[in-house]
Amino acid sequence: MKKDIPFLPVEKIQVVVARKLNEVNEYDWQVFLINQNEVPIHTVFVTSQGYGEQNDEKLKTSTLRHFFPQIEPGEHQLIETIMPNVFHLNNEYWVSYFIDNQIFDKKFIFVPDSIVEDNLVPVPALGGLEGILHE
């Protein structure tokens, strides 16, 4: 049963919404998962969705599911491209993975309008791309 599974706190895992210039000198926004642990993480599942309200109307994006067999220590994995027209929503990334036989699980939520230029910082793990870092 789920109550019998010990869920330890997630540490040294980051989700980043980063931008980079494309060939036509416009920004593409992408979401990355960074493993800052000293061990690989494996059987990585990421579920993403956006939700919120605008003009008293509830909005919800499609739910996307991603699977990655393994992410090595200090490495990152592209999860998906994100469009700026959903930045006004809660953008949720629910990450589940294993280290050895222990499961880890955490929701990373970028709240409405947190993905803005004022919140950009250099992200060394992504080769210095600018992004919004969530730990």
ABEGO torsion letter per residue (X at the ends): XAAABBBBBBBGBBBBBBBBBBAAGBBBBBBBBBBABABBBBGBBBBBBBBEBBGGBBBBBBBBBBBBABBBBGBBBBABBBBAAAAABBBBBBBBBBBEABBBBBBBBBBBGABBAAABBBBAAAGGBBBBBBX
